[in-house]
Amino acid sequence: MKSLFSRKPTGPSYNACAVVTGAGSGIGRSFALELARRHGSVVCADINLAAAQETLELVKKAGASGHAVQCDVGKAEEVENLAEKAETFFSQPATLVINNAGVGLGGKFDELTLDDWKWCADVNLWGVIHGCHYFVPQFKRAGQGAIINVASAASYTAAPEMSAYNVTKAGVLALSETLSAELKKHGVKVNVLCPTLVPTNIIKNGRIPGRYSKLADHALMNYAMTTSDDVARLTLNRLDKGHLYTTPQLDAKLFWVMKRFSPSLYAKFLGLSYGFVK
């Protein structure tokens, strides 16, 4: 009888034909490299083609095959093109899509323009909707497949001066929960990632008011409780086990418990804390 410890790990993250958006840096790059280590083939998509190609080279150095595609996930036609290119590259439909591309936006509600809202929603929310729209039908026809949608702890913490970001990430969380229920009978797994601080370029590439940008970037790079590599590894492991939620850090878990236990008390605490800080 073989030892349990000799069994090879299994799940949709292994030997995957995977598409990762926002693969040029941060969590997206970490997902691509971890999938390469799991003997997958990865289509690295990013609005910055040069960054996607850098990730592709790292994927190849890890011994895996891949392809780089320039893609603005806010544009439906570009995501449709991404799905078609991926199927051509893999010689079959993709088996895993990771909707990771995202942007940061901060500021008081009345300081944000409608253009700010549209920019944030186009990438953070519509980018995920587009990714699911073009890959879910493929998964249903195949009777298998997996989706990871990258949201944020902001999807349920509702921190002040992050209204647009919070709303888009809350939409991603709701979409993921809905898809998990709808697609279970079709053999499709869904996981939604809700981290707090992770060292990435989201602040540098986002629209954060000058009074916060340096402080936020410093906190992101120096006080994060985990790394993007650890987050990617944990999320893929939880996907394989069939878990819907991934909250990688202790603070994300604490906020989740606080709000679920007493939403009204949490909202009051948030308002009082903000008033005290201001």
VOPAGU-2260 file (C-alpha; in pm, 1 decimal, decimal comma):
REM VOPAGU-2260
SITE   aa  ch    i         X         Y         Z
SITE  MET   A    0       0,0       0,0       0,0
SITE  LYS   A    1     141,9     337,8    -100,9
SITE  SER   A    2     192,4     597,2     166,2
SITE  LEU   A    3     -48,6     887,1     165,1
SITE  PHE   A    4     254,1    1115,5     149,2
SITE  SER   A    5     361,0     966,0    -185,2
SITE  ARG   A    6      45,8    1071,0    -366,2
SITE  LYS   A    7      86,3    1340,4    -626,1
SITE  PRO   A    8    -117,8    1654,6    -564,5
SITE  THR   A    9    -420,7    1691,8    -786,1
SITE  GLY   A   10    -669,8    1961,9    -872,7
SITE  PRO   A   11    -742,0    2219,9   -1142,0
SITE  SER   A   12    -423,5    2413,7   -1065,4
SITE  TYR   A   13    -203,3    2123,6   -1179,6
SITE  ASN   A   14    -124,2    2071,3   -1549,6
SITE  ALA   A   15    -360,4    2360,1   -1620,7
SITE  CYS   A   16    -414,7    2543,6   -1944,8
SITE  ALA   A   17    -437,2    2875,7   -1763,4
SITE  VAL   A   18    -507,5    3234,7   -1857,0
SITE  VAL   A   19    -391,6    3501,4   -1611,3
SITE  THR   A   20    -484,2    3867,0   -1655,3
SITE  GLY   A   21    -269,6    4136,8   -1500,7
SITE  ALA   A   22      15,5    3886,4   -1529,1
SITE  GLY   A   23     283,8    4150,7   -1579,1
SITE  SER   A   24     353,1    4202,9   -1210,1
SITE  GLY   A   25     243,9    4141,0    -851,9
SITE  ILE   A   26      -7,0    3869,6    -773,4
SITE  GLY   A   27     -67,1    3800,7   -1143,5
SITE  ARG   A   28     299,4    3724,2   -1204,7
SITE  SER   A   29     308,1    3507,5    -891,9
SITE  PHE   A   30       6,4    3310,7   -1015,2
SITE  ALA   A   31     173,5    3253,8   -1351,9
SITE  LEU   A   32     496,8    3129,4   -1195,0
SITE  GLU   A   33     322,2    2904,8    -943,0
SITE  LEU   A   34     117,4    2750,0   -1224,3
SITE  ALA   A   35     439,9    2691,8   -1416,0
SITE  ARG   A   36     579,9    2508,1   -1113,2
SITE  ARG   A   37     265,4    2294,4   -1120,5
SITE  HIS   A   38     345,8    2193,2   -1479,6
SITE  GLY   A   39      83,5    2417,6   -1634,3
SITE  SER   A   40      88,9    2616,9   -1954,9
SITE  VAL   A   41      16,0    2986,0   -1906,5
SITE  VAL   A   42    -116,5    3264,7   -2126,0
SITE  CYS   A   43      13,8    3582,9   -1961,2
SITE  ALA   A   44    -215,3    3875,9   -2037,6
SITE  ASP   A   45    -151,5    4236,0   -1942,1
SITE  ILE   A   46    -226,5    4582,4   -2076,1
SITE  ASN   A   47     152,6    4627,4   -2069,1
SITE  LEU   A   48     280,2    4375,8   -2325,3
SITE  ALA   A   49     645,1    4421,7   -2224,6
SITE  ALA   A   50     558,5    4328,3   -1865,0
SITE  ALA   A   51     361,6    4023,6   -1983,0
SITE  GLN   A   52     660,6    3915,0   -2190,0
SITE  GLU   A   53     888,2    3948,6   -1886,3
SITE  THR   A   54     657,6    3716,0   -1695,6
SITE  LEU   A   55     651,3    3477,2   -1990,7
SITE  GLU   A   56    1031,0    3452,8   -1985,3
SITE  LEU   A   57    1016,9    3362,6   -1616,3
SITE  VAL   A   58     750,9    3100,4   -1690,3
SITE  LYS   A   59     977,0    2946,8   -1953,7
SITE  LYS   A   60    1274,2    2950,5   -1716,4
SITE  ALA   A   61    1056,5    2751,9   -1477,1
SITE  GLY   A   62    1026,6    2486,8   -1748,8
SITE  ALA   A   63     673,7    2561,8   -1865,9
SITE  SER   A   64     528,2    2684,2   -2192,9
SITE  GLY   A   65     334,5    3005,0   -2232,3
SITE  HIS   A   66     228,4    3294,6   -2446,6
SITE  ALA   A   67     210,2    3670,6   -2388,5
SITE  VAL   A   68     -94,2    3872,0   -2497,4
SITE  GLN   A   69    -164,0    4242,3   -2468,2
SITE  CYS   A   70    -513,3    4288,3   -2329,7
SITE  ASP   A   71    -716,3    4570,5   -2180,6
SITE  VAL   A   72    -968,6    4373,0   -1977,2
SITE  GLY   A   73   -1204,6    4670,6   -1970,9
SITE  LYS   A   74   -1271,2    4616,8   -2341,7
SITE  ALA   A   75   -1493,2    4318,5   -2417,6
SITE  GLU   A   76   -1352,5    4264,7   -2765,6
SITE  GLU   A   77    -998,3    4235,7   -2630,0
SITE  VAL   A   78   -1100,0    3972,8   -2373,2
SITE  GLU   A   79   -1286,9    3782,7   -2644,4
SITE  ASN   A   80    -967,4    3794,7   -2850,8
SITE  LEU   A   81    -771,5    3673,1   -2546,8
SITE  ALA   A   82    -996,8    3369,9   -2511,5
SITE  GLU   A   83    -959,5    3288,0   -2881,7
SITE  LYS   A   84    -579,7    3326,3   -2873,5
SITE  ALA   A   85    -559,8    3107,2   -2564,3
SITE  GLU   A   86    -760,7    2829,7   -2729,3
SITE  THR   A   87    -535,0    2848,3   -3034,6
SITE  PHE   A   88    -220,1    2837,6   -2822,4
SITE  PHE   A   89    -339,3    2548,8   -2604,6
SITE  SER   A   90    -498,3    2364,0   -2899,9
SITE  GLN   A   91    -799,3    2331,5   -2670,7
SITE  PRO   A   92   -1011,1    2562,0   -2451,5
SITE  ALA   A   93    -849,7    2695,1   -2133,3
SITE  THR   A   94    -913,4    2500,9   -1812,1
SITE  LEU   A   95    -844,1    2783,4   -1565,9
SITE  VAL   A   96    -892,8    3159,5   -1584,9
SITE  ILE   A   97    -757,7    3396,4   -1321,2
SITE  ASN   A   98    -923,2    3737,6   -1343,0
SITE  ASN   A   99    -654,9    3930,3   -1160,2
SITE  ALA   A  100    -610,4    4262,7   -1342,8
SITE  GLY   A  101    -700,1    4554,1   -1118,1
SITE  VAL   A  102    -633,7    4920,2   -1043,7
SITE  GLY   A  103    -630,8    5127,5    -725,7
SITE  LEU   A  104    -842,0    5436,1    -668,8
SITE  GLY   A  105    -873,1    5640,7    -353,2
SITE  GLY   A  106   -1013,7    5972,7    -238,4
SITE  LYS   A  107   -1321,2    6120,5     -75,4
SITE  PHE   A  108   -1646,3    6042,7    -255,3
SITE  ASP   A  109   -1707,5    6403,9    -358,2
SITE  GLU   A  110   -1351,3    6435,1    -489,5
SITE  LEU   A  111   -1392,3    6151,5    -738,6
SITE  THR   A  112   -1503,0    6230,1   -1090,9
SITE  LEU   A  113   -1734,0    6011,8   -1294,5
SITE  ASP   A  114   -1434,0    5943,8   -1516,3
SITE  ASP   A  115   -1254,9    5805,5   -1209,6
SITE  TRP   A  116   -1550,3    5577,0   -1137,6
SITE  LYS   A  117   -1566,5    5452,5   -1495,6
SITE  TRP   A  118   -1191,1    5389,6   -1512,5
SITE  CYS   A  119   -1200,4    5186,8   -1191,7
SITE  ALA   A  120   -1516,2    4994,6   -1282,0
SITE  ASP   A  121   -1396,9    4915,9   -1634,3
SITE  VAL   A  122   -1093,6    4728,3   -1502,3
SITE  ASN   A  123   -1188,9    4599,8   -1156,9
SITE  LEU   A  124   -1545,9    4495,7   -1225,3
SITE  TRP   A  125   -1605,7    4480,8   -1599,8
SITE  GLY   A  126   -1268,1    4313,8   -1647,9
SITE  VAL   A  127   -1382,6    4025,6   -1428,6
SITE  ILE   A  128   -1726,9    4018,1   -1590,6
SITE  HIS   A  129   -1565,7    4001,0   -1935,2
SITE  GLY   A  130   -1331,0    3722,4   -1824,5
SITE  CYS   A  131   -1617,3    3516,1   -1687,8
SITE  HIS   A  132   -1841,2    3593,2   -1986,5
SITE  TYR   A  133   -1598,4    3449,7   -2239,7
SITE  PHE   A  134   -1464,3    3153,8   -2040,9
SITE  VAL   A  135   -1763,8    3022,8   -1845,2
SITE  PRO   A  136   -1944,2    2888,2   -2156,1
SITE  GLN   A  137   -1628,6    2695,4   -2249,7
SITE  PHE   A  138   -1611,4    2541,8   -1902,2
SITE  LYS   A  139   -1978,6    2446,0   -1905,1
SITE  ARG   A  140   -1943,7    2274,4   -2242,8
SITE  ALA   A  141   -1639,8    2083,0   -2115,7
SITE  GLY   A  142   -1806,2    1991,8   -1785,9
SITE  GLN   A  143   -1502,6    2115,6   -1597,0
SITE  GLY   A  144   -1289,8    2422,4   -1540,2
SITE  ALA   A  145   -1196,4    2669,6   -1271,0
SITE  ILE   A  146   -1216,0    3042,0   -1204,4
SITE  ILE   A  147   -1021,3    3257,9    -961,2
SITE  ASN   A  148   -1148,8    3612,7    -927,1
SITE  VAL   A  149    -922,2    3853,1    -743,2
SITE  ALA   A  150   -1131,3    4081,3    -525,3
SITE  SER   A  151   -1003,6    4239,3    -203,6
SITE  ALA   A  152   -1084,2    4260,5     165,0
SITE  ALA   A  153   -1213,5    4602,1      57,2
SITE  SER   A  154   -1510,7    4413,5     -88,0
SITE  TYR   A  155   -1650,5    4374,6     264,0
SITE  THR   A  156   -1453,4    4614,2     487,9
SITE  ALA   A  157   -1589,3    4927,1     312,2
SITE  ALA   A  158   -1308,2    5152,6     434,4
SITE  PRO   A  159   -1370,7    5529,3     397,9
SITE  GLU   A  160   -1222,3    5723,6     105,6
SITE  MET   A  161   -1216,9    5412,0    -111,9
SITE  SER   A  162   -1576,5    5417,7    -237,6
SITE  ALA   A  163   -1519,0    5331,5    -604,1
SITE  TYR   A  164   -1260,6    5064,8    -525,5
SITE  ASN   A  165   -1482,1    4912,2    -255,0
SITE  VAL   A  166   -1785,8    4901,6    -483,5
SITE  THR   A  167   -1602,5    4732,0    -769,8
SITE  LYS   A  168   -1446,6    4471,2    -543,4
SITE  ALA   A  169   -1779,1    4405,2    -371,2
SITE  GLY   A  170   -1919,6    4335,7    -716,5
SITE  VAL   A  171   -1644,6    4083,0    -782,8
SITE  LEU   A  172   -1720,7    3908,5    -453,8
SITE  ALA   A  173   -2094,4    3892,3    -531,7
SITE  LEU   A  174   -2031,1    3766,5    -884,5
SITE  SER   A  175   -1800,7    3493,9    -756,3
SITE  GLU   A  176   -2052,9    3375,2    -497,4
SITE  THR   A  177   -2326,1    3366,9    -762,3
SITE  LEU   A  178   -2112,2    3177,3   -1012,4
SITE  SER   A  179   -2006,5    2925,0    -750,1
SITE  ALA   A  180   -2371,7    2835,1    -690,5
SITE  GLU   A  181   -2462,3    2829,2   -1060,5
SITE  LEU   A  182   -2164,0    2634,1   -1185,2
SITE  LYS   A  183   -2123,0    2369,3    -916,0
SITE  LYS   A  184   -2347,9    2125,3   -1102,2
SITE  HIS   A  185   -2136,7    2175,9   -1415,1
SITE  GLY   A  186   -1814,6    2071,5   -1241,6
SITE  VAL   A  187   -1667,9    2423,5   -1244,6
SITE  LYS   A  188   -1484,1    2545,1    -934,1
SITE  VAL   A  189   -1477,0    2909,2    -826,0
SITE  ASN   A  190   -1252,7    3084,5    -575,1
SITE  VAL   A  191   -1252,5    3452,9    -481,7
SITE  LEU   A  192    -937,2    3603,6    -334,5
SITE  CYS   A  193    -983,4    3877,7     -72,1
SITE  PRO   A  194    -644,9    3999,6      54,5
SITE  THR   A  195    -551,8    4312,1     248,0
SITE  LEU   A  196    -198,6    4445,8     195,8
SITE  VAL   A  197      14,9    4258,4     -59,1
SITE  PRO   A  198     333,2    4408,2    -211,9
SITE  THR   A  199     229,6    4498,0    -568,7
SITE  ASN   A  200     234,1    4798,9    -802,4
SITE  ILE   A  201    -136,7    4878,6    -753,9
SITE  ILE   A  202     -64,8    5203,9    -569,1
SITE  LYS   A  203     204,0    5322,4    -811,7
SITE  ASN   A  204     -17,8    5246,8   -1111,5
SITE  GLY   A  205    -340,0    5368,5    -952,7
SITE  ARG   A  206    -510,0    5700,9    -890,1
SITE  ILE   A  207    -438,4    5776,2    -526,2
SITE  PRO   A  208    -439,6    6134,9    -393,1
SITE  GLY   A  209     -93,1    6272,4    -325,7
SITE  ARG   A  210    -160,4    6298,2      47,3
SITE  TYR   A  211    -203,2    5921,4      63,9
SITE  SER   A  212      -4,2    5768,7    -221,6
SITE  LYS   A  213     342,6    5766,1     -62,3
SITE  LEU   A  214     208,1    5649,0     272,3
SITE  ALA   A  215      -3,2    5375,5     112,0
SITE  ASP   A  216     280,9    5253,0    -107,9
SITE  HIS   A  217     517,8    5247,2     190,5
SITE  ALA   A  218     268,5    5044,4     394,2
SITE  LEU   A  219     208,7    4807,2     102,3
SITE  MET   A  220     575,9    4736,3      50,7
SITE  ASN   A  221     691,7    4730,3     412,9
SITE  TYR   A  222     405,7    4618,6     636,1
SITE  ALA   A  223     224,5    4357,4     430,6
SITE  MET   A  224     169,3    4037,5     627,3
SITE  THR   A  225     241,4    3810,0     331,3
SITE  THR   A  226     394,4    3804,1     -16,7
SITE  SER   A  227     231,4    3776,0    -356,9
SITE  ASP   A  228     396,2    3435,2    -400,9
SITE  ASP   A  229     242,8    3306,8     -76,2
SITE  VAL   A  230     -97,1    3446,9    -173,8
SITE  ALA   A  231     -89,6    3278,5    -514,6
SITE  ARG   A  232      17,1    2944,0    -367,8
SITE  LEU   A  233    -250,1    2951,1     -96,7
SITE  THR   A  234    -525,6    3052,9    -339,4
SITE  LEU   A  235    -444,7    2774,4    -583,9
SITE  ASN   A  236    -434,0    2522,3    -299,0
SITE  ARG   A  237    -774,6    2634,9    -175,3
SITE  LEU   A  238    -915,3    2620,8    -527,1
SITE  ASP   A  239    -796,1    2261,4    -556,4
SITE  LYS   A  240    -976,2    2176,2    -231,6
SITE  GLY   A  241   -1299,4    2333,2    -353,8
SITE  HIS   A  242   -1300,9    2632,5    -118,5
SITE  LEU   A  243   -1487,7    2941,9    -237,5
SITE  TYR   A  244   -1309,3    3205,8     -27,1
SITE  THR   A  245    -942,1    3286,8      22,5
SITE  THR   A  246    -861,8    3547,3     289,2
SITE  PRO   A  247    -485,9    3507,6     321,5
SITE  GLN   A  248    -403,5    3741,5     609,7
SITE  LEU   A  249    -509,3    3751,0     972,7
SITE  ASP   A  250    -644,4    4106,4     949,8
SITE  ALA   A  251    -862,2    4009,3     651,3
SITE  LYS   A  252   -1004,9    3719,6     854,5
SITE  LEU   A  253   -1069,2    3940,9    1158,3
SITE  PHE   A  254   -1256,8    4201,1     953,4
SITE  TRP   A  255   -1460,2    3922,7     792,0
SITE  VAL   A  256   -1561,5    3778,4    1130,1
SITE  MET   A  257   -1637,1    4122,5    1279,4
SITE  LYS   A  258   -1867,5    4222,6     996,5
SITE  ARG   A  259   -2043,3    3885,4     973,5
SITE  PHE   A  260   -2096,9    3875,6    1349,3
SITE  SER   A  261   -2244,8    4224,0    1378,9
SITE  PRO   A  262   -2273,1    4435,0    1062,2
SITE  SER   A  263   -2432,7    4730,5    1243,2
SITE  LEU   A  264   -2168,7    4738,0    1514,9
SITE  TYR   A  265   -1895,5    4712,3    1253,6
SITE  ALA   A  266   -2039,0    5008,4    1057,0
SITE  LYS   A  267   -2060,2    5214,9    1376,6
SITE  PHE   A  268   -1701,4    5123,8    1466,5
SITE  LEU   A  269   -1583,5    5220,4    1117,9
SITE  GLY   A  270   -1756,2    5558,8    1137,0
SITE  LEU   A  271   -1620,9    5636,7    1482,7
SITE  SER   A  272   -1269,0    5531,8    1385,2
SITE  TYR   A  273   -1272,9    5747,3    1074,5
SITE  GLY   A  274   -1404,5    6045,1    1269,0
SITE  PHE   A  275   -1132,2    6001,7    1529,6
SITE  VAL   A  276    -854,7    5976,2    1269,1
SITE  LYS   A  277    -981,8    6281,7    1076,5
